[in-house]
């Protein structure tokens, strides 16, 4: 095991704990938007996909990389937009209801 | 130098993601949090484009335009009722991207002259396994939720556990073989195929009502797959971000399992929803007792002259797409001075928070949506518990019947209300395949029929009350 791998594992484990701390505080009311919002974040693989597609080391790698970019981008764009659509419903003013 | 600066920029993006998730904890800041997290993503993408390893931008741009267009279209077109399968599918795309990146990197590193370290090799294989399971599992989950091709109930066959273990062994064996014979294409292909089939097997055996757990678990996998990609291309920003999502999925999985009083192993490998052993005797006794039905006008009177009505929505409400009618009925009850609360069980529906999203779509104020702990003390003072398409989450057998498959599951105390009206299509038992004692309670009256139609009839009747 090289030093790079060890550093990676250290970062991974610590980040998991940060994640546990932050997510535990989200109420069940918002679990669906949380799931889809977190899902959008997992589209961060776009970073790896773009590099692989752009390097084009082999023709196959370029093709796979490009499909990966498409997939990751669907994940990112679709994920954020759909989460926003849901959260807009939670945030909306319910004045007419309150008056009744 | 540029490389170091990029590392820092990725760190900034990761910190922004953490803040974005933090703001997700309250309905008032959640939308801002999501937007903030999107900014983090934009930063990460822009920084990546500065990477000097990138020689040509053509393919990247094409991929981004196509992916964004599809993403926008999907997000716009999807109906709120189809949200579980949408989230499942999006998960799959994330996992798929990880799988493809791993394959592309593998192909680059087995070219003559390239060198693949053991660390990178292990990362690539881990990424293949998790990414493969995520994409095929997500697709099956989405198909199940949509009701296409794959049935909603668990698909079980003899030897499926042995097959799963066998497939996992194949993945590991191919990894070991590739360690000795790098560049063996067939071995890498076999590894990919085994991972994909493993994902299918894992999800196909899980029934509809356990889908919330599956969605959370796949969410976690898609994060872990992203983190593995981070190990493959040695990018710390990816590792942190993937770990965050992985943690989020694990926590939600845990919450869902607790809400059903089952272990993750039981959900994944238990195959609940097929076997109804042991409950048939009690079920026969209950059935002999018979149920009472109620007419719409009697139900309307009970609701309209009460002080507190607690609505218990379940998957049946989602199927009937009756959330707007629920809210309309509540509006009319409000006008008559009746207080209306909504009791939302953590596993009601097909994904975590499913009922909340549907009711929010129908403009129900989120303050009226109560979770299990919050609402349960209120049932005793409720005049009516209106159960709409919910079943197992209100079954009192969970409290006392040790033989029941749902024994120990925290339930909504609907049986403690003065009256219980259950809206249901028929007497078919719920997902767990067991009779619901609540339906045979002397305080319970059944209102059979399609939830939407029944609600419309109720609304008319309530409006005609003096």
Interface residues (C-beta under 8 A of the other chain):
Chain A: X1 X2 X4 X5 X7 X8 X11 X12 X13 X15 X16 X17 X18 X19 X20 X22 X23 X24 X25 X26 X27 X28 X29 X30 X31 X32 X33 X34 X35 X36 X37 X38 X39 X40 X41 X42 X43 X44 X45 X46 X47 X48 X49 X50 X51 X52 X53 X54 X55 X56 X57 X58 X60 X61 X62 X64 X65 X66 X67 X68 X69 X70 X71 X72 X73 X74 X75 X76 X77 X78 X79 X80 X81 X82 X83 X84 X85 X86 X87 X88 X89 X90 X91 X92 X94 X97 X98 X100
Chain B: X10 X14 X17 X18 X20 X21 X22 X24 X25 X26 X27 X28 X30 X31 X33 X34 X35 X37 X38 X40 X41 X44 X45 X48 X49 X51 X53 X54 X55 X56 X57 X59 X60 X62 X63 X64 X66 X67 X68 X70 X71 X72 X74 X75 X76 X78 X80 X83 X86 X87 X90 X91 X93 X94 X96 X97 X98 X100 X101 X103 X104 X105 X107 X108 X111 X117 X119 X215 X216 X219 X222 X223 X225 X226 X227 X229 X230 X231 X232 X233 X234 X235 X236 X237 X238 X239 X240 X241 X242 X243 X244 X245 X246 X247 X248 X249 X250 X251 X252 X255 X331 X334 X335 X344 X346 X351 X352 X353 X354 X356 X357 X360 X361 X363 X365 X366 X369 X371
